[in-house]
């Protein structure tokens, strides 16, 4: 059985949105879909692997590209007309994705 991932990376320009609690989901392809609800993971920047914060994984749900909508854009804290092209740029050949919902772990209980 695969062990649940303990780390997730984000583009550094997105990390302030995660730390502020404004960004509460990430949309990934199948290769990055193996996060487990109820686990805590470390957030690092993709570019420099710098530690940012901890998040608790709340849910992982399959979705198609066409089903990505305004609610997802709000949770990503990006306009939909920016979110969908960004996803297409990162994953040009995929139509099935995974919405990973998470909550920021506050500093007091980041054990």
N, C-alpha and C positions, 0 to 999 in steps of 0.2 A: 504494500500500500504506500502510495506517495505521501510524503510528509507535506503538511500545509506550508506554503511559502511564508517566510518571516520578514520579507523585504519587498517593497514596491518602489518603482522609480517614476518620476514625473519630470517633464520639462521644467527647468528652473523658473521660467516665467510664470508657471502655474502654482508654485509652492506658496506664495503669499496668500493665494485664494484658499488653499488647504488649511494653512495655519490660522487664518481668520475665521474658518468654519463656513465660508461662503460656498465652497466647492464641496459637494457631498457624494458625488459619484465619479467614476471613471469608466469609459467604454473601451474595452480591449478585445483583441482577437482571441481565438481558441488557445493559442500558445501561452496566453497570459490570463487564462480563465480559472486557474486552479486554486483561487483563494477560497478560504473556508469560513462561512459565517461563524461568529463567535471567537475568532482568533484576532490577535493583535499583531500588527506588522509595523516595521520601521519604514518611514518615508525617506527616500534619498533623491537627490537630483540626478537626472539621467546623464547630464553632461559631465559632472565632476564627482558623482557618487558621494556628495556631501550629505550627512545626516540632517534631516529637517525636523521631524516630529514623529509621533506614533499615532496610528489610527486603528480603530476597531472595525473589522469587516462585519457588516450587518446582513448583506444578502448578495447573491450572485445570480443574475437572471439572464437567460438568452433573449436576444432581440435581433430583428433584421434591420438592415440599414434603412429601409423604407419606413420602419416603425419608430425611428428616432424622431422625437417631436419636441415641442416647446417645453414640456415638463422636464425632459432630459437636459435641454439647453439651460433652463433655469438652475437645475441641480449642478450642471457643469460650470455655471456662472459665465456662460458665453452666449451670444446671440446665435440662434439656430442657423442663420445664413453664414456664420463663421464656423460653427461646430461641424456641420456636415462636410464642408470642403476639407477641414482639418483631418477628420477621420479618414476621408477618401485619400488624402495625401499620405497619411501614415500607413494605411492598409488599402492600397489601390485595388486589390483583387478579391476582397472579402465582402460578403453580404450578410454573414451571421456574426454577431458580436455578443459580448457579455457585459451587462451593466453591473459593475461592482459598487454597491452602496456601502458607505463607511461613515464613521463619526470620529471627529477629532478627539484624541485623548487629552484631557486637561493636564497641566503640569503637576497638579497635586497628587494624582494617582497614576503616574506614568511608569509604574513598576513593571 
